[in-house]
Amino acid sequence: MSAQVLVRQTARGATALRGGRTWRPTPYQAVGLLFFLVMWLAYWRVPLCCDAGQHAAVVERLKADLLRPRHPTADLPGAGSPYYSPYALAQGVFARLTGLTGWEVVRLAGPVNLLVLLTGLGRFVRVLTARPWAPVLALGAMTLLWGTERAWWSGYLGLMSMTGTLGYPSAFAVGLTLWAWALTGARARDAGPVRYVGPGGMPGLAGYAGLGALYGLILLVHPITSVAAALGAVALVAGWQRGRPGAVAGRWALAAACALTAASAWPYFDVLALAGDGSVDAMHRGLYEDLGGRFWLALLGLPALWLRARRGSWRDPLVVMFVLDCLAVAYGWVSGHYTYGRILGLAVLPPQFALAVELAAARPWPVWRRLLGGAAAAGACAGFLTVHAGAVVPRSLDPVGFAQPPRWPTYEWAARHIGPGEVVITDGYYAVHAIAGYGPNLAAPAWPDRALDERERRRRLADVRAYLAPGSTRAGRTAVARRYGVRWLLLTRWHPVPEEAVVVAWSRRTGEVLARVGGERPVPTR
C-alpha cells in the first residue's frame, strides 16, 4: 500500500485557532444585546415606584437578620411571610456583603432579571423552532402586542410595565419559567428511554429531578407565576411527550415530587398553605377590568395558534398552554379568587410566540401570511405609540407628548431622620408604600401578609384612620401612639399637624411634613 502524504496549509490570521471560522452573532444575540442596553437605560432613568418599597423593606429586614427577619413593614415577628423567598434571601446576603441599601439592591436586580428573561426567551423559542429570526420577533411581540390601554402590573412584560417592575421577584420568576419551559420542552420532545443521558453526561432521572427543583424554586419565588409555569409544563408534556406511558409518567412524577419537596423544605414559610389564602384577592379584582383595551393586540396571534392546531394537532403545546391559562383566569373570575388574574401576563405569551414563529418563516410568503405580518406590524406600531413609547423616549426628546412611566417621589429626606425600625403613621399613598423600604416600620402595613393575621392588620388600619380623622382627640391619638410605639408622622400638605407633634423636616417637591411624636414603647398585643 503506497503511502499518502497530506499537505496541510498553515492557517493564517485571527481565525487560525478556530479552524478558519469566524464567529458571528445570531440575529437574536445582536438584537437582544441592543434591547438589553436600551431597556436597562429606560429602567434606570425612572424612579422606583409602586411595590418596590415593599421589596426594599424585605431586603432591609434580611440585611438586619438573615435567620429571623422581622415583618417586612411592621414591628412584628416575620415568621411565615412569603416575601422571604430564596430570591429575597440572596438579595439580603448581597446587601450584607456590600453594605448597599434595600432600594439599591432592588434597583440592581433589574438588569439581572432582564438577563434571565432574555436568555430564557431565546432558549424557549429555539425549542419551538429553529428559525433564526423567531426569537427576535417573539421579543417584539412580547413587549409591544398587549393593548392600547396601559397594562401595568408586576409580571407583565410590556415595554412600559418593565420600566417599573424589572427589579421585582415576579420578573425573575417569569425568566425562570421561560427557562423551565425550554428544558421541559426539550426533554418532552427528545427524551428517549429512562436511561437517557442528558447534556454534560447528567443521567436522565437526575435531570428530571433538577428540573423539578427549578419549578420548586419558581413556586417559592413567586407562587402565582408557578401556577402558569406548571400549566405550561403540562401543555409541553401533553403535546410533545412520546414513549411508554408508564416510563413517561414516572419521569414527570419524579419532577413533580422534587418540585414539591424543594418548596416544602424551605424554612421561612409554608408555601403550600398559600393555596387557600384569599387575603390578596380583593386587591387583584382590578386585573379583570378593561381586558379588551389592555390585551386586544395579543389576539393578533390567535390565527397563528389556529394554524398550529390545524397543521399538527390540537395537542400543540402553545395551543394547550393558551387554553389552560384562559381556564385558570376564568376560574379566578368565577370563584372570586382574583389573584389568578396575575396569570394574564403569561397567558398572552402563547399567541405572541405562535405569531413570531409563523412570521419567521422563509420567504416568499403567501398572501395570508403577508396580511398577518402587516396586521402584526400595525399592531406593534399602535401599541408602541399609544402605550409604550414613553418608556424609551425621554420627555426631553419627546416631540409628541407620549405617556411617561410614573415618577414617584423619594423619601430619603424623611428617612435620614427616622431610625431603623421606628414606627411611622402616614396618610400619603406614596409614603405608605415607600417609607418602609428605608428601614422604618408602619403602624399598619399596606399589604396583606401571612406573618400578620389579616384581622389584626385591619384593626391597625382602623386605628390609623381614627388617629388621622379630623375629629380625633389628643387622648385618642396618644392611645394609638402608645399601642404601636409610634414615633413619627409623615403627613401630606393637606393634613394638619397635631398639636403634640414637632415638625422636623418637609419636602419641597410634595409639601409633605415629617413630625416627631411620643416615643413610648408599644403595648404588647396578643
Backbone torsions as a table, in degrees:
resi	resn	phi	psi	omega
1	MET	NA	127.1	-177.1
2	SER	-77.3	143.0	179.9
3	ALA	-76.3	143.5	176.9
4	GLN	-109.1	136.8	178.6
5	VAL	-104.4	121.4	179.0
6	LEU	-98.6	123.6	179.3
7	VAL	-104.3	116.2	-179.5
8	ARG	-104.4	123.5	178.3
9	GLN	-74.5	138.0	179.8
10	THR	-68.4	128.0	177.6
11	ALA	-75.6	133.2	-177.9
12	ARG	-115.2	157.9	172.6
13	GLY	89.3	-172.6	-172.7
14	ALA	-71.6	-17.5	-176.3
15	THR	-93.3	6.1	-175.1
16	ALA	-60.4	-44.6	-177.0
17	LEU	-72.1	-12.2	179.0
18	ARG	-109.7	24.0	175.9
19	GLY	68.9	26.0	177.2
20	GLY	86.1	0.2	-179.0
21	ARG	-97.5	139.2	177.7
22	THR	-102.0	127.3	179.3
23	TRP	-74.1	133.1	174.2
24	ARG	-128.6	137.3	179.4
25	PRO	-68.3	149.2	173.7
26	THR	-72.1	163.1	176.6
27	PRO	-54.8	-39.8	-177.7
28	TYR	-71.3	-35.6	177.3
29	GLN	-63.0	-41.5	-179.9
30	ALA	-69.5	-50.6	-178.6
31	VAL	-68.2	-38.2	179.8
32	GLY	-62.8	-39.7	177.3
33	LEU	-64.4	-43.4	178.1
34	LEU	-62.7	-43.3	179.0
35	PHE	-63.5	-41.0	178.8
36	PHE	-58.0	-45.1	-178.1
37	LEU	-67.3	-44.4	-179.3
38	VAL	-65.2	-43.9	-177.6
39	MET	-69.1	-36.0	177.1
40	TRP	-60.8	-46.8	179.1
41	LEU	-64.6	-40.4	179.2
42	ALA	-64.1	-40.5	178.9
43	TYR	-68.5	-37.1	-174.7
44	TRP	-73.3	-28.6	-175.6
45	ARG	-81.3	-13.7	-176.6
46	VAL	-99.7	130.0	177.1
47	PRO	-61.3	143.6	176.4
48	LEU	-61.6	144.1	-175.4
49	CYS	-146.6	-177.6	168.3
50	CYS	60.7	-115.9	-177.0
51	ASP	-82.6	-0.7	-176.5
52	ALA	-61.4	-34.7	178.5
53	GLY	-62.8	-38.1	177.8
54	GLN	-63.7	-44.6	-178.8
55	HIS	-70.4	-34.7	175.0
56	ALA	-65.4	-37.5	177.8
57	ALA	-63.5	-39.4	177.5
58	VAL	-59.6	-44.9	179.1
59	VAL	-63.0	-41.6	-179.9
60	GLU	-62.1	-41.0	-179.4
61	ARG	-68.2	-38.0	177.2
62	LEU	-71.5	-34.4	176.2
63	LYS	-61.9	-35.7	179.3
64	ALA	-75.1	-35.9	-178.5
65	ASP	-157.0	104.9	-177.5
66	LEU	-69.0	-33.5	-173.0
67	LEU	-88.8	-35.4	-178.3
68	ARG	-132.3	66.9	-178.2
69	PRO	-68.1	148.2	176.5
70	ARG	-77.3	172.5	175.5
71	HIS	-54.6	140.6	-174.6
72	PRO	-56.6	-34.0	-173.5
73	THR	-132.5	8.5	-179.3
74	ALA	-136.5	158.5	179.0
75	ASP	-82.4	69.8	-175.0
76	LEU	-145.3	162.9	173.9
77	PRO	-61.3	149.6	-177.7
78	GLY	-107.4	9.3	-178.3
79	ALA	-61.0	130.7	177.6
80	GLY	93.1	-2.0	-179.2
81	SER	-73.6	124.4	-179.8
82	PRO	-70.7	-6.2	176.3
83	TYR	-71.2	-19.5	-177.0
84	TYR	-89.3	70.6	-178.1
85	SER	-92.4	172.2	174.4
86	PRO	-58.3	-35.4	177.6
87	TYR	-61.6	-48.1	179.8
88	ALA	-66.2	-37.3	179.1
89	LEU	-63.2	-41.5	176.9
90	ALA	-61.6	-39.0	177.1
91	GLN	-65.3	-39.7	178.6
92	GLY	-63.1	-42.2	177.0
93	VAL	-62.3	-43.8	179.2
94	PHE	-60.9	-41.4	179.2
95	ALA	-64.4	-40.2	178.8
96	ARG	-65.6	-39.8	-177.3
97	LEU	-71.4	-35.3	-174.0
98	THR	-99.6	-19.1	-175.6
99	GLY	79.4	7.7	179.8
100	LEU	-71.7	156.4	177.3
101	THR	-81.5	168.3	177.6
102	GLY	-60.2	-41.2	178.5
103	TRP	-62.8	-40.2	-179.5
104	GLU	-67.6	-37.3	179.1
105	VAL	-68.2	-42.3	177.3
106	VAL	-62.2	-41.0	178.2
107	ARG	-61.3	-45.4	-178.5
108	LEU	-69.7	-21.4	178.8
109	ALA	-67.9	-23.6	-177.1
110	GLY	-56.3	-55.3	178.9
111	PRO	-61.6	-34.9	178.1
112	VAL	-63.9	-47.8	179.5
113	ASN	-64.0	-37.0	177.8
114	LEU	-63.2	-39.7	177.8
115	LEU	-63.7	-42.9	177.4
116	VAL	-62.0	-41.9	178.8
117	LEU	-61.9	-49.0	-175.5
118	LEU	-67.2	-41.7	178.6
119	THR	-68.7	-38.3	177.1
120	GLY	-65.0	-39.9	177.5
121	LEU	-61.2	-48.7	-179.7
122	GLY	-60.8	-41.5	-178.6
123	ARG	-67.0	-42.2	-177.7
124	PHE	-68.0	-43.0	-179.4
125	VAL	-65.6	-33.3	177.0
126	ARG	-67.1	-25.8	173.6
127	VAL	-71.7	-33.6	-180.0
128	LEU	-73.2	-35.8	-175.3
129	THR	-159.1	155.9	175.8
130	ALA	-94.4	0.0	-178.4
131	ARG	-64.0	123.2	-169.8
132	PRO	-66.6	-26.5	-178.0
133	TRP	-90.6	-4.2	-178.2
134	ALA	-61.9	-44.3	178.0
135	PRO	-62.7	-34.3	178.1
136	VAL	-63.9	-47.3	179.8
137	LEU	-67.4	-34.6	177.2
138	ALA	-64.2	-38.9	177.1
139	LEU	-63.3	-43.0	177.9
140	GLY	-64.5	-43.5	179.7
141	ALA	-65.7	-41.0	-177.4
142	MET	-64.0	-33.4	-174.6
143	THR	-95.9	-17.3	-174.6
144	LEU	-119.0	-32.5	-174.3
145	LEU	-87.6	77.4	175.0
146	TRP	-118.3	-80.9	178.4
147	GLY	-161.2	-170.8	178.0
148	THR	-108.4	10.6	168.8
149	GLU	-118.8	145.7	-174.3
150	ARG	-65.2	128.9	173.1
151	ALA	-113.8	98.1	-175.2
152	TRP	-115.2	107.9	176.7
153	TRP	-160.4	150.8	178.0
154	SER	-63.7	138.6	-176.4
155	GLY	91.1	-8.8	174.3
156	TYR	-88.4	131.0	-170.8
157	LEU	-102.9	21.1	171.8
158	GLY	-66.8	155.1	-176.3
159	LEU	-58.1	-45.2	-179.0
160	MET	-65.0	-46.3	-177.4
161	SER	-62.7	-37.4	-177.2
162	MET	-66.6	-23.2	178.7
163	THR	-63.3	-23.7	-178.9
164	GLY	-110.5	-14.2	-170.7
165	THR	-119.8	4.2	-178.3
166	LEU	-62.3	-27.8	-178.6
167	GLY	-84.1	2.6	-176.1
168	TYR	-86.4	156.8	175.0
169	PRO	-58.7	-30.7	-179.1
170	SER	-62.1	-37.2	178.8
171	ALA	-64.4	-42.2	176.9
172	PHE	-63.5	-41.7	-178.6
173	ALA	-65.6	-38.6	177.9
174	VAL	-65.9	-40.4	176.2
175	GLY	-61.4	-43.1	176.0
176	LEU	-63.3	-35.2	178.6
177	THR	-62.7	-43.1	177.8
178	LEU	-62.3	-40.5	175.9
179	TRP	-64.0	-43.5	-179.7
180	ALA	-63.3	-40.5	177.5
181	TRP	-64.5	-39.8	179.0
182	ALA	-61.5	-45.9	-179.8
183	LEU	-68.7	-37.8	177.8
184	THR	-65.7	-46.1	179.6
185	GLY	-61.8	-41.2	179.5
186	ALA	-63.3	-40.7	179.8
187	ARG	-71.6	-40.8	-179.5
188	ALA	-64.9	-35.5	-176.8
189	ARG	-82.8	-36.0	-169.4
190	ASP	-109.9	-10.8	-173.4
191	ALA	-64.6	142.6	176.4
192	GLY	-106.8	-133.5	177.5
193	PRO	-65.4	173.2	-176.9
194	VAL	-62.1	-28.0	-178.0
195	ARG	-83.8	14.1	177.4
196	TYR	-53.6	135.7	178.4
197	VAL	-105.7	122.8	-174.8
198	GLY	-83.2	-173.9	179.6
199	PRO	-57.6	142.5	178.5
200	GLY	73.6	11.3	179.9
201	GLY	81.5	6.0	-179.1
202	MET	-69.4	126.6	179.1
203	PRO	-56.5	147.7	-175.6
204	GLY	-56.1	-48.0	-177.4
205	LEU	-64.9	-37.1	175.7
206	ALA	-63.9	-34.9	176.3
207	GLY	-64.0	-41.0	177.2
208	TYR	-65.4	-38.6	177.7
209	ALA	-64.3	-42.5	177.5
210	GLY	-64.1	-39.0	177.3
211	LEU	-64.2	-39.8	175.7
212	GLY	-61.7	-40.7	177.6
213	ALA	-62.5	-34.4	176.9
214	LEU	-63.4	-44.0	176.5
215	TYR	-64.4	-35.6	175.5
216	GLY	-63.1	-37.9	177.0
217	LEU	-64.0	-42.8	177.5
218	ILE	-60.3	-41.2	178.6
219	LEU	-59.8	-39.2	-179.5
220	LEU	-75.3	-38.8	-176.2
221	VAL	-70.4	-43.9	-178.0
222	HIS	-153.1	92.0	-170.6
223	PRO	-55.2	-40.9	-176.5
224	ILE	-70.1	-32.6	174.6
225	THR	-64.7	-31.6	180.0
226	SER	-65.8	-26.1	176.4
227	VAL	-64.5	-48.0	176.9
228	ALA	-64.7	-36.5	178.4
229	ALA	-62.7	-42.9	179.5
230	ALA	-66.3	-41.2	178.2
231	LEU	-63.0	-39.2	176.8
232	GLY	-64.3	-39.6	177.9
233	ALA	-63.1	-42.5	177.4
234	VAL	-60.0	-42.5	-179.8
235	ALA	-64.0	-42.0	-178.9
236	LEU	-67.2	-42.5	179.7
237	VAL	-68.3	-43.5	-179.7
238	ALA	-64.7	-33.0	-176.4
239	GLY	-83.2	-32.9	-170.3
240	TRP	-117.2	-23.1	-172.2
241	GLN	-67.8	132.7	175.7
242	ARG	-129.4	164.1	178.8
243	GLY	124.1	-173.9	-179.1
244	ARG	-67.2	128.1	-175.9
245	PRO	-55.2	-40.4	-178.0
246	GLY	-64.7	-45.6	-179.9
247	ALA	-66.1	-41.4	179.4
248	VAL	-61.9	-47.5	-179.5
249	ALA	-62.2	-37.2	-179.5
250	GLY	-65.0	-41.9	-179.9
251	ARG	-62.1	-49.4	-176.2
252	TRP	-74.7	-27.0	173.1
253	ALA	-64.8	-37.2	175.8
254	LEU	-62.6	-43.8	179.3
255	ALA	-62.3	-44.1	179.8
256	ALA	-63.7	-41.7	179.7
257	ALA	-63.4	-40.4	178.9
258	CYS	-67.3	-35.7	177.4
259	ALA	-62.3	-48.7	-178.8
260	LEU	-67.5	-37.0	179.5
261	THR	-65.7	-45.1	-179.7
262	ALA	-62.3	-41.8	-179.2
263	ALA	-69.6	-40.6	-177.7
264	SER	-69.5	-25.3	-177.3
265	ALA	-78.6	-9.4	-177.4
266	TRP	-68.1	126.7	-170.7
267	PRO	-83.6	-12.8	-171.8
268	TYR	-81.4	-29.9	178.2
269	PHE	-160.0	160.8	179.4
270	ASP	-94.0	100.8	-174.6
271	VAL	-69.0	-29.3	-178.9
272	LEU	-70.3	-23.3	178.7
273	ALA	-71.5	-14.0	-179.9
274	LEU	-75.4	-13.8	-174.7
275	ALA	-57.8	-39.1	-178.3
276	GLY	-102.1	12.8	-176.4
277	ASP	-84.4	117.2	179.6
278	GLY	-106.7	15.9	-174.0
279	SER	-66.8	-23.2	-178.5
280	VAL	-106.0	6.7	-177.7
281	ASP	-64.5	-43.0	-175.6
282	ALA	-59.4	-39.7	-177.3
283	MET	-71.4	-13.9	179.8
284	HIS	-99.2	1.8	179.6
285	ARG	-58.7	-34.3	-179.4
286	GLY	-61.1	-18.2	178.4
287	LEU	-63.7	-24.0	-177.3
288	TYR	-92.6	4.2	179.6
289	GLU	-90.8	140.9	175.4
290	ASP	53.3	46.0	180.0
291	LEU	-62.0	-37.1	179.9
292	GLY	-62.7	-48.5	-178.8
293	GLY	-64.7	-32.4	-176.1
294	ARG	-85.9	-23.0	-169.2
295	PHE	-131.2	2.4	-169.4
296	TRP	-65.9	-28.1	179.4
297	LEU	-66.8	-27.9	177.4
298	ALA	-65.3	-23.3	-180.0
299	LEU	-69.4	-10.7	174.2
300	LEU	-62.1	-17.8	177.6
301	GLY	-85.2	-6.4	-178.6
302	LEU	-62.3	-40.3	175.6
303	PRO	-58.4	-36.7	178.6
304	ALA	-66.9	-39.3	175.5
305	LEU	-62.8	-42.0	179.3
306	TRP	-62.7	-40.2	178.5
307	LEU	-64.2	-38.8	178.6
308	ARG	-63.8	-40.8	179.0
309	ALA	-67.7	-38.6	-177.4
310	ARG	-70.8	-40.7	-177.6
311	ARG	-72.8	-42.0	-176.2
312	GLY	-105.2	-88.8	-176.1
313	SER	-159.1	157.7	173.9
314	TRP	-68.1	-6.0	174.1
315	ARG	-86.3	5.9	177.4
316	ASP	-53.5	132.7	-173.4
317	PRO	-56.2	-41.9	-179.2
318	LEU	-67.1	-36.1	177.9
319	VAL	-65.5	-48.9	-179.4
320	VAL	-63.9	-40.1	-179.8
321	MET	-60.8	-44.8	-179.4
322	PHE	-63.9	-42.6	179.9
323	VAL	-63.5	-45.4	-179.6
324	LEU	-64.3	-41.0	178.6
325	ASP	-63.0	-43.0	179.5
326	CYS	-63.8	-38.1	177.6
327	LEU	-64.9	-40.0	179.1
328	ALA	-65.2	-41.6	178.4
329	VAL	-65.3	-41.7	178.5
330	ALA	-64.0	-38.5	176.7
331	TYR	-60.1	-41.0	178.5
332	GLY	-59.8	-39.5	179.9
333	TRP	-70.2	-46.6	-175.9
334	VAL	-67.9	-40.0	-174.9
335	SER	-83.2	-15.8	-174.0
336	GLY	84.8	0.3	174.7
337	HIS	-86.6	75.4	-171.1
338	TYR	-67.4	-11.1	177.5
339	THR	-59.3	-27.9	178.8
340	TYR	-65.5	-13.2	173.2
341	GLY	-63.3	-18.6	176.5
342	ARG	-61.7	-21.6	179.9
343	ILE	-67.7	-17.5	179.8
344	LEU	-54.6	-34.5	-179.3
345	GLY	-62.7	-28.7	177.0
346	LEU	-99.2	-18.9	179.5
347	ALA	-67.2	-24.5	179.5
348	VAL	-80.7	-12.4	-177.0
349	LEU	-65.7	-43.5	-179.8
350	PRO	-56.5	-49.6	177.1
351	PRO	-65.9	-35.2	178.4
352	GLN	-63.7	-45.2	-179.1
353	PHE	-71.1	-37.3	177.5
354	ALA	-62.1	-41.0	177.4
355	LEU	-63.0	-42.6	-179.9
356	ALA	-62.6	-43.3	179.3
357	VAL	-63.1	-40.8	-178.5
358	GLU	-65.5	-42.4	-176.6
359	LEU	-80.6	-7.0	175.9
360	ALA	-87.4	2.4	179.8
361	ALA	-65.0	151.7	-179.0
362	ALA	-67.0	149.9	176.2
363	ARG	-85.1	160.2	5.9
364	PRO	-76.9	150.6	-179.5
365	TRP	-96.8	144.4	170.0
366	PRO	-70.0	169.0	-175.6
367	VAL	-59.0	-42.9	-175.6
368	TRP	-64.0	-34.6	179.5
369	ARG	-73.8	-34.0	175.8
370	ARG	-64.6	-39.3	177.4
371	LEU	-65.3	-41.0	178.9
372	LEU	-64.6	-42.0	177.9
373	GLY	-64.8	-40.6	177.4
374	GLY	-63.3	-40.6	178.1
375	ALA	-65.1	-40.5	179.2
376	ALA	-65.3	-41.8	179.0
377	ALA	-64.5	-42.7	178.1
378	ALA	-64.3	-40.2	178.5
379	GLY	-64.3	-41.6	179.0
380	ALA	-63.5	-40.9	177.9
381	CYS	-64.9	-42.4	179.3
382	ALA	-62.9	-44.1	178.7
383	GLY	-63.4	-41.1	-178.6
384	PHE	-66.0	-46.1	-174.2
385	LEU	-73.6	-32.2	-176.0
386	THR	-89.0	-27.2	-173.1
387	VAL	-127.4	-48.9	-161.5
388	HIS	-97.0	-13.9	-173.8
389	ALA	-60.7	-39.1	-179.0
390	GLY	-64.1	-16.1	178.9
391	ALA	-69.1	-31.2	-174.5
392	VAL	-119.2	-8.3	178.2
393	VAL	-106.5	108.3	-179.9
394	PRO	-61.2	152.1	-179.0
395	ARG	-59.4	-33.5	-178.7
396	SER	-67.5	-22.3	180.0
397	LEU	-109.0	10.3	-173.4
398	ASP	-92.9	111.3	179.8
399	PRO	-84.8	-7.9	-171.9
400	VAL	-107.7	-37.6	-173.7
401	GLY	98.5	46.1	179.0
402	PHE	-63.9	149.2	175.5
403	ALA	-64.0	129.5	-176.5
404	GLN	-98.0	159.9	172.7
405	PRO	-62.4	155.5	178.5
406	PRO	-62.8	144.8	180.0
407	ARG	-121.9	90.6	-178.9
408	TRP	-76.5	149.8	174.3
409	PRO	-72.4	155.6	173.7
410	THR	-97.9	163.9	-176.3
411	TYR	-125.9	28.8	175.4
412	GLU	-62.3	-33.5	-179.7
413	TRP	-61.3	-32.5	178.3
414	ALA	-87.3	-39.5	-174.7
415	ALA	-63.9	-27.6	-178.5
416	ARG	-67.2	-17.7	178.3
417	HIS	-96.1	-18.4	-173.5
418	ILE	-98.0	129.0	178.6
419	GLY	-74.5	154.7	176.9
420	PRO	-56.8	130.3	177.8
421	GLY	84.6	-7.8	178.2
422	GLU	-71.9	149.8	-168.4
423	VAL	-96.8	137.2	-176.2
424	VAL	-123.4	142.5	165.7
425	ILE	-112.0	132.3	-179.7
426	THR	-139.2	149.9	175.4
427	ASP	-107.5	4.7	-176.8
428	GLY	-92.4	138.3	178.8
429	TYR	-64.1	-46.0	179.8
430	TYR	-66.0	-45.1	-175.2
431	ALA	-63.5	-40.5	-176.6
432	VAL	-67.1	-23.7	178.2
433	HIS	-93.7	-11.8	-172.1
434	ALA	-116.1	-35.3	-166.4
435	ILE	-64.0	-33.9	-179.5
436	ALA	-64.3	-22.0	179.0
437	GLY	-67.6	-14.3	178.4
438	TYR	-94.1	-3.7	179.4
439	GLY	121.1	-30.6	177.6
440	PRO	-67.2	168.8	175.4
441	ASN	-111.3	160.6	174.7
442	LEU	-104.3	146.0	173.4
443	ALA	-65.3	-34.9	179.2
444	ALA	-131.9	110.2	180.0
445	PRO	-59.1	144.3	-178.3
446	ALA	-75.7	-32.6	-175.1
447	TRP	-113.5	147.7	173.1
448	PRO	-63.0	151.9	-179.2
449	ASP	-158.3	133.4	-177.4
450	ARG	-65.1	-14.8	176.1
451	ALA	-71.8	-14.0	178.9
452	LEU	-131.6	123.8	178.5
453	ASP	-54.4	133.9	-175.4
454	GLU	-62.2	-32.6	177.5
455	ARG	-65.6	-37.3	177.3
456	GLU	-68.5	-39.7	178.3
457	ARG	-61.1	-40.9	-179.2
458	ARG	-69.3	-34.2	174.7
459	ARG	-62.6	-40.9	178.5
460	ARG	-64.5	-42.0	177.6
461	LEU	-61.0	-40.9	178.2
462	ALA	-64.1	-39.7	178.2
463	ASP	-65.1	-39.2	178.5
464	VAL	-65.6	-42.6	177.5
465	ARG	-61.1	-40.3	178.1
466	ALA	-64.8	-38.5	178.5
467	TYR	-62.1	-41.6	-174.8
468	LEU	-86.6	-7.6	-177.0
469	ALA	-61.6	144.7	-179.8
470	PRO	-58.5	-31.7	-177.8
471	GLY	-92.5	12.5	-178.8
472	SER	-67.4	149.4	178.2
473	THR	-101.3	162.1	178.5
474	ARG	-63.3	-38.7	179.0
475	ALA	-64.2	-41.0	179.0
476	GLY	-66.1	-41.9	178.8
477	ARG	-65.5	-39.2	178.9
478	THR	-63.6	-37.8	179.2
479	ALA	-63.9	-43.1	178.1
480	VAL	-65.4	-42.9	-179.9
481	ALA	-61.7	-40.2	178.1
482	ARG	-67.4	-38.9	-176.5
483	ARG	-62.1	-38.8	-174.2
484	TYR	-113.5	5.9	178.1
485	GLY	66.3	38.2	-176.2
486	VAL	-69.6	130.0	177.9
487	ARG	-112.4	-22.9	-169.9
488	TRP	-138.2	148.8	170.5
489	LEU	-118.1	132.3	175.8
490	LEU	-120.9	101.0	-166.5
491	LEU	-115.7	142.4	174.0
492	THR	-69.5	164.9	-175.8
493	ARG	-68.1	-12.5	-179.8
494	TRP	-87.1	-14.6	-174.9
495	HIS	-98.5	128.2	178.7
496	PRO	-67.9	145.9	177.9
497	VAL	-80.2	127.1	179.1
498	PRO	-58.2	153.4	-175.3
499	GLU	-62.6	-29.7	-176.9
500	GLU	-84.5	-4.4	-176.7
501	ALA	-92.5	150.8	178.8
502	VAL	-117.3	120.3	-179.2
503	VAL	-69.8	130.7	-178.5
504	VAL	-111.2	-37.1	-177.2
505	ALA	-157.3	163.8	175.2
506	TRP	-150.0	159.8	-176.6
507	SER	-100.6	126.4	176.9
508	ARG	-67.5	-29.9	-176.4
509	ARG	-76.0	-47.1	-173.1
510	THR	-105.7	-15.9	-176.3
511	GLY	78.8	5.7	179.8
512	GLU	-70.2	152.7	-175.3
513	VAL	-121.5	136.8	172.1
514	LEU	-106.0	124.1	-178.6
515	ALA	-129.7	146.2	-179.8
516	ARG	-97.7	138.5	176.1
517	VAL	-135.1	157.8	168.5
518	GLY	42.6	-136.0	-174.5
519	GLY	143.0	7.2	-179.6
520	GLU	-70.3	151.7	175.6
521	ARG	-71.8	147.3	179.6
522	PRO	-66.9	148.6	175.2
523	VAL	-80.0	125.8	-178.8
524	PRO	-56.7	137.3	177.1
525	THR	-112.6	149.2	179.9
526	ARG	-83.7	NA	NA
